[in-house]
Amino acid sequence: MNQVRQKSKEVGGVRTIVGRLFPKTELIAGIKAICREHNVKNGVIVSCIGSLNFARFVWATPNPFAKLGFKYGEPAVIAGPLEFIAAQGTIGTLKDNREELCVHMHIAVTDDKGVTLSGHIQEEGNPVCCTMEIVIQSFDGVEITRAVDEECEVAIFDVN
């Protein structure tokens, strides 16, 4: 029998913010700027499409020495220009510093040969090429905080 473990909370006060990032803007820094402008501390990235000059991200790789059998490898840098075709993510704060915004976002990009690559975007190294169109939903009545989880050995978001 599979064990089901979960934690959830119903939220209220949903607001939707629509924004655009301009050329040469660092993706995560731009998202954080939108969040600060609209006082978003807990939310999700519903949609994010556009283009990047290049992308820097990681993905899970097998590691028999890690508690859960995987780790994140060194960041890959994918040369562009790249079509940024999809993304979703979580917005929260550090558990030990509720003023420090955190963005956890997974992306899919397509290169000039039509090859699609995906992964966990890094904080820096993702400059917007032409534009980035973003839709964020912000929530009231919940705190989404990020800290290293002992069971997983990686930084994850928790819902409080």
N, C-alpha and C positions, 0 to 999 in steps of 0.2 A: 504494500500500500504506500502510495506517495504521500509525503508529508506536505501540507500546504501551510506556508508561513507568509503573512502579509501584514502591511500596515497602511492604513488609508485614512483620509479625513475629507469630509464634504466641505467645500469652500463656498463663499459667497462673494459678492462685490466684484464680479468679473468686469474688467475694463479691457478694451482692445486698442492697441496703439499700432498705427501704420507708419512706417518710415522708409527712408531711402538713404543709403550711404553713397558718397561720391567717389570718383576715381582717386586711387592711392591711399584711401582710408584703410587702416588695419581693421579687419572684420570684427574681431572680438572687442577691440577698443571702441569701435563705432556702436556696437550693440550695447555696450555698457554706458556709453554717452546717452543713447536714447533712453535707457532705463533710468539713469540719473535725472534726465530732463523731466521725465514723467513719474518719478518717484516709484519705480518698479523695483521691489525687492524679492518678490515671489511670483514666479510665472513660468510661462512656456513660450518657446518660439514655435508658432503654428506654421509659418511659411517663411521661406528665405530662398530667393532665386536671384540670379544675376551672373556676374563673371568675376574671375580672379586672374591676376597676373601670374600667380603660382599658388600652390596650396601646400601646407605643411600639416601632416596628420599622422596618427598612429593607429594600429589595430592590434587585437589580441593575438598572441602567438603561444603555442604550447610551451610549458615549462614544468617538468615533473617535480621540481623543487619548491614551487609555489603552493600555498595551501589549497587553492582551487584548480591547480594544474595549468595556469596560464599567467602570462605577464604581458605588458605592453612593450613593444620593441622600440628602437630608436626612431625618432620622427623621420618620415619619408618626405622629401620635397619633390613635388611634381611640377615640372615646368609648364608654363602656360603660353598663350592665354587658354583659360579653361572656362567652359560653361558650368556654372554652379546650378545644377538641376534640381537639387532637393536638400532639405535639412530639417531637422527638428532638434529641439533642445530644451533644457531646463535652466531656469534662472533662479538663483538663490544667493545666500550669503555664507561666509565662513562661519562655522559653528562657534569658533573662539573670537570672531570679530564680525559682528552683525552689520558693520558698515562696509565691509569688503565684499563687493559683488563677485559672484562666480557664474560663469556660463559653461554648461556642459552641452556640447553640440556635436551631433553626428551628421556627416555630409555625404553627398554623392556629387562628383564632378565628371565631366566628359572632356577628353583631350581633343586635339585637332584631327585625330584619326577615328573618333567616335568611340574610343575605349572609355568605359565608365569605371571609375575607381571610387572607393568609399572608405570612411574611417572616422576616427575621433579627432576633431580639429584641435590644433594647438593654440595657445594663447597668442602667439606672435608668428609672423611669417605668412600671412594670408591677405595681401593687399588687393583691394577691389580694383578691377580693371576698368569697366565702364560704369556699372551701377550694381547696387544690391538692394533689392526690395524686400522689406521685412514686415511681418505681422507678428506682434507679441500680444499675448493675453496675460494680464496681471490679476492676481487673486488677493482678496482680503480674507482674514480669518484662518490663515495657515502660515507657518514658517517653514521654509525649505532651506535646510542648512547642510553644508558640506564639511566632511571630516573623514579622516582615514578610518575605515571599518576594519576592525581586528580580524574578523572572519574572512574578509575578502583580500585584505592587505592592499587596498587601493582607496583613494578618496571617492566617496559616494555621497549622494544627497539623501537626507532623511526628512521625513514629513512630521511636523509637530503642530 
